[in-house]
Amino acid sequence: MQQHTEAEVCIVGAGFAGLATAIGLVERGVREVVVLEAEHVGFGASGRNGGFVFGGYSLDCAELLAQLGPERARSVYALTRRAVTLIRERVARHAIDCELVEGGALLANWFDDDTLLLRQQRLMEDHFGVHWRFVGKPELDSWVRSERYSAGLVEPDAFHFHPLKYALGAAAAVEAMGGAIHERSPVTAIENASGGARITTPAGSVRARHVVIAGGGYLAGLVPALERAILPIATYVMTTEPLGDALAGLIPSRAAVYDTRFAFDYYRRLNDTRLLWGGRISVRDRRADHIARFLKQDMSKVFPLLRDARIDHAWGGMMSYARHKMPQIGRLPNGWWYGLGFGGHGVAPTTAAGEVLAAAIAHGEPIPEGFERYGLPRTFRPAGLAAAQATYAWAQLKDRWRGLRLS
Ligand SMILES: Cc1cc2nc3c(=O)[nH]c(=O)nc-3n(C[C@H](O)[C@H](O)[C@H](O)COP(=O)(O)OP(=O)(O)OC[C@H]3O[C@@H](n4cnc5c(N)ncnc54)[C@H](O)[C@@H]3O)c2cc1C
């Protein structure tokens, strides 16, 4: 951005949260929506993710229910179900070419104990109004063939897509509807100004009635009240070389697959017969060759036949996590809006957040109580980062112990 402009709304960050807010605003008839992105559209977690699109949040549904009670938990969950549908509709409406595959999601059981899946199935049915289909071992082979799994649950209303292509398509839709997106425009300061805020970049500034901060795990040095409430946590993905017919032999279905461990693997078939594989978290970004090495070890445990497959690409991305693992959507006392903290389950929740923020800004609708309750508790970096790493290591140990007991 090389100028001084006026806008109704200025959004910081062109990841899914910022873009969904921008689309939500222009769809509601708000004029002069400007998105400022430090790097390029989809540079952060949104352009790097695994491409799973399904309902729910980083906080799991059992905890959501325990914390919010049946009514609020159901309505907060329903926002992500609507978001899944809305993403589909936007892909169709704006003709976004993002390799969308309507394959559903398969939760494969790592442990040899069906009660775990049956409990989850009942929870989803009774409290969230969705039916996840139980798939026993004999049928599981038509979904995924690995000795590691004992059974699975299929979530039919889930799909997967190429996340960067979706982000680029969403950005094009914003521009086609009259919004503006400025890449390579890092916001260096936000100050209150008469009638709104002044948002400054090295090359210019925007004066806007509203500002929305959607910088994800990449937000740094801009808004301390928000930054002290999130932990930037890294997670990783790789893709193999094209595997030809061998891939459909291992994964006959087009489902996106993840498993029942806390530290789970997730993967999906790509259209060109490569396998996209993701997993692990840590508090640091890592080199691509390290990522490829440890993710390949994980992949070989599930599919020993892929032990010698070549890994063509590996990358990491930063997520933003709140202590409570729920998104942080709301307004600071000084009037600035924010949508952060989507963690590792963010595609649908960022879209839900965009709708909530757009409705609040355009029509004065309240932020749903279910979100407000979570607030911005401090994460106490760097101690919070060390605690997150220790919690993850402990959860991995528990997964291993449970795997030994239940096999
Ligand atoms: C490797 C990986 C795999 C994942 N897999 C999945 C998955 O399969 N399914 C799923 O649901 N979720 C997944 N997630 C989580 C999901 O990607 C995130 O929750 C979601 O994309 C967060 O979106 P966001 O817009 O909040 O943040 P981001 O996408 O990180 O966007 C924030 C943007 O703000 C910009 N920014 C920051 N500061 C400034 C500033 N000062 N000025 C201007 N711009 C700024 C950044 O450059 C960035 O582009 C994954 C995440 C990662 C990292």
The ligand as an SDF file (V2000), in Angstrom:
LIG
                    3D

 53 58  0  0  0  0  0  0  0  0999 V2000
    0.5800  -26.8720    9.1420 C   0  0  0  0  0  0  0  0  0  0  0  0
   -0.8400  -26.5950    9.5740 C   0  0  0  0  0  0  0  0  0  0  0  0
   -1.8410  -27.5320    9.2860 C   0  0  0  0  0  0  0  0  0  0  0  0
   -3.1750  -27.2460    9.6640 C   0  0  0  0  0  0  0  0  0  0  0  0
   -4.1770  -28.0880    9.2310 N   0  0  0  0  0  0  0  0  0  0  0  0
   -5.4750  -27.7370    9.4310 C   0  0  0  0  0  0  0  0  0  0  0  0
   -6.5220  -28.4910    8.8310 C   0  0  0  0  0  0  0  0  0  0  0  0
   -6.2870  -29.4340    8.0760 O   0  0  0  0  0  0  0  0  0  0  0  0
   -7.8010  -28.1140    9.1020 N   0  0  0  0  0  0  0  0  0  0  0  0
   -8.0900  -27.0490    9.9210 C   0  0  0  0  0  0  0  0  0  0  0  0
   -9.2800  -26.7760   10.1800 O   0  0  0  0  0  0  0  0  0  0  0  0
   -7.1000  -26.2830   10.4560 N   0  0  0  0  0  0  0  0  0  0  0  0
   -5.8150  -26.5900   10.2050 C   0  0  0  0  0  0  0  0  0  0  0  0
   -4.8190  -25.7860   10.6950 N   0  0  0  0  0  0  0  0  0  0  0  0
   -5.1880  -24.5760   11.4400 C   0  0  0  0  0  0  0  0  0  0  0  0
   -5.6380  -23.4340   10.5080 C   0  0  0  0  0  0  0  0  0  0  0  0
   -4.8210  -23.3770    9.3850 O   0  0  0  0  0  0  0  0  0  0  0  0
   -5.5770  -22.1020   11.2780 C   0  0  0  0  0  0  0  0  0  0  0  0
   -6.3150  -22.1890   12.4700 O   0  0  0  0  0  0  0  0  0  0  0  0
   -6.1510  -20.9520   10.4480 C   0  0  0  0  0  0  0  0  0  0  0  0
   -5.6430  -20.9700    9.1450 O   0  0  0  0  0  0  0  0  0  0  0  0
   -5.8320  -19.6260   11.1370 C   0  0  0  0  0  0  0  0  0  0  0  0
   -6.1880  -18.5770   10.2640 O   0  0  0  0  0  0  0  0  0  0  0  0
   -5.8350  -17.0730   10.6490 P   0  0  0  0  0  0  0  0  0  0  0  0
   -6.3830  -16.2350    9.5750 O   0  0  0  0  0  0  0  0  0  0  0  0
   -6.2350  -16.8200   12.0480 O   0  0  0  0  0  0  0  0  0  0  0  0
   -4.2410  -17.0070   10.6740 O   0  0  0  0  0  0  0  0  0  0  0  0
   -3.1480  -17.0290    9.4630 P   0  0  0  0  0  0  0  0  0  0  0  0
   -3.5910  -17.8900    8.3420 O   0  0  0  0  0  0  0  0  0  0  0  0
   -1.8610  -17.3570   10.1030 O   0  0  0  0  0  0  0  0  0  0  0  0
   -3.1960  -15.5570    8.9340 O   0  0  0  0  0  0  0  0  0  0  0  0
   -2.6900  -14.4620    9.6400 C   0  0  0  0  0  0  0  0  0  0  0  0
   -2.1240  -13.4860    8.6440 C   0  0  0  0  0  0  0  0  0  0  0  0
   -1.8780  -12.2470    9.2960 O   0  0  0  0  0  0  0  0  0  0  0  0
   -0.7130  -11.6880    8.7410 C   0  0  0  0  0  0  0  0  0  0  0  0
   -0.1770  -10.7190    9.7020 N   0  0  0  0  0  0  0  0  0  0  0  0
    0.2870  -10.9420   10.9630 C   0  0  0  0  0  0  0  0  0  0  0  0
    0.7050   -9.7980   11.5220 N   0  0  0  0  0  0  0  0  0  0  0  0
    0.4940   -8.8080   10.5780 C   0  0  0  0  0  0  0  0  0  0  0  0
    0.7300   -7.4060   10.5530 C   0  0  0  0  0  0  0  0  0  0  0  0
    1.3030   -6.7630   11.5830 N   0  0  0  0  0  0  0  0  0  0  0  0
    0.4000   -6.7210    9.4210 N   0  0  0  0  0  0  0  0  0  0  0  0
   -0.1880   -7.3370    8.3730 C   0  0  0  0  0  0  0  0  0  0  0  0
   -0.4090   -8.6730    8.3490 N   0  0  0  0  0  0  0  0  0  0  0  0
   -0.0830   -9.3980    9.4310 C   0  0  0  0  0  0  0  0  0  0  0  0
    0.2070  -12.8840    8.5220 C   0  0  0  0  0  0  0  0  0  0  0  0
    1.2090  -12.6210    7.5650 O   0  0  0  0  0  0  0  0  0  0  0  0
   -0.7990  -13.9370    8.0670 C   0  0  0  0  0  0  0  0  0  0  0  0
   -0.8990  -14.0210    6.6500 O   0  0  0  0  0  0  0  0  0  0  0  0
   -3.4730  -26.0510   10.3800 C   0  0  0  0  0  0  0  0  0  0  0  0
   -2.4550  -25.1530   10.7040 C   0  0  0  0  0  0  0  0  0  0  0  0
   -1.1550  -25.3970   10.2970 C   0  0  0  0  0  0  0  0  0  0  0  0
   -0.0820  -24.4060   10.6160 C   0  0  0  0  0  0  0  0  0  0  0  0
  1  2  1  0
  2  3  1  0
  2 52  2  0
  3  4  2  0
  4  5  1  0
  4 50  1  0
  5  6  2  0
  6  7  1  0
  6 13  1  0
  7  8  2  0
  7  9  1  0
  9 10  1  0
 10 11  2  0
 10 12  1  0
 12 13  2  0
 13 14  1  0
 14 15  1  0
 14 50  1  0
 15 16  1  0
 16 17  1  0
 16 18  1  0
 18 19  1  0
 18 20  1  0
 20 21  1  0
 20 22  1  0
 22 23  1  0
 23 24  1  0
 24 25  2  0
 24 26  1  0
 24 27  1  0
 27 28  1  0
 28 29  2  0
 28 30  1  0
 28 31  1  0
 31 32  1  0
 32 33  1  0
 33 34  1  0
 33 48  1  0
 34 35  1  0
 35 36  1  0
 35 46  1  0
 36 37  1  0
 36 45  1  0
 37 38  2  0
 38 39  1  0
 39 40  1  0
 39 45  2  0
 40 41  1  0
 40 42  2  0
 42 43  1  0
 43 44  2  0
 44 45  1  0
 46 47  1  0
 46 48  1  0
 48 49  1  0
 50 51  2  0
 51 52  1  0
 52 53  1  0
M  END
$$$$
